Amino acid sequence: MHARVATVQVQPGKTQEAIDIYNNSVVPAAKAQKGFQGAYLMTDASSGKAISITVWESEADMLAGESSSGYYQEQIAKFGSLFSGPPILDHYELSVEASA
């Protein structure tokens, strides 16, 4: 499996609005994408930093949303001016997964 990690800076006082958009719009859209396995959003309201991690069945599935389909750009656009700058995007191979 593969993970897309996006780190963003959220405008002061807008963290809850960003959480709501992620939960109510980004997650449902992700669930409709081929190979989607899961999504996580971590936020720090005091600093405005947010980290989104989405997990994909294959690298091809993960990268398809960033190139040909326009899926990734559509999701970022949903946040409008809530971000202080563009997300920093990284890709990883998921090496270990554990749950309780």
N, C-alpha and C positions, 0 to 999 in steps of 0.2 A: 504494500500500500504506500501511498504518497501523500504528503501534506503540503498545503499552501499556507504560508504564514504571512499575514499582512499586519504591519505595525503602523498605527496612525496616531496623530495628535488631535484630540477633539477640542473644539473651542470651549473656553471656560463656561461652566454652567449648562453644557449641552450633552453631558454623558448619558443621562437617562433617556433623552430623545434618541441618541444613537443606539442605545440598547433596544429601545422599542422598535426602531426601524429594522435592526438586525433580526430580532425575534419574530416580528410580524410580517416582514417582507423578504429579507435575504434568505432566511432559513427555508421558508416554503419554496422559493425559487431554486435553491440548491437541491432540495429533495427531488425536484423534477429533472435534474441533470444526470446523464449517464455516468455511472460509477461513483456517485456520491455515497459516502459512508458515514459522515458525521460532521458536526460543526461545534466549535467552542469559541466563546468570546470572553476575554478577561479584560477588566477595566480598572483603572485607578482614578476615581473622581477627583482626588486632590491634585493630581498632576495632569489629568486629562489624557493620559496615555491609554491606548486600547490595543489589544492584540487579538486578531481573529485567526483561528486555525480551522481549516477545512480538510477533511481526510477523504481521499479518493482511492478507488480500487486499483487504478493504474496511473502511471505517469501520463500516458496519452489522454486519459479521461480528464486529468487535472489541467493539462495544457490546452486541451480543446476549448475550454471555456474562456481562456485568455486570448485566443487567436481568432479562429474562424467564426465562432458563434456570437461573439460580443457579449456573452453572459457576464463576465467579470466587470467590464466597463459599465454595463447596465446596473450592476449592484452598487458600484462605487457612486454612480450618479444619484442614487436614491438618497444619499446623505447630503447632497447639495453643498451648502457652505458650512456644514458642521465641522469639517476637518480644517485644521490650520495649514495643511499642505497635503500633497499626494501621499498615499500609502507607500511604505517601503515593503517590497514584496520579496519573499524568499521561498525556495522549494526544498523539500527534504524527503528522503526515503524514510518511512516509518520502520524503525528497527526493532523496537520493543513496544508492546502494548499490554497493559495490565489493568485490571479492575478488581474491585473488592468482591 
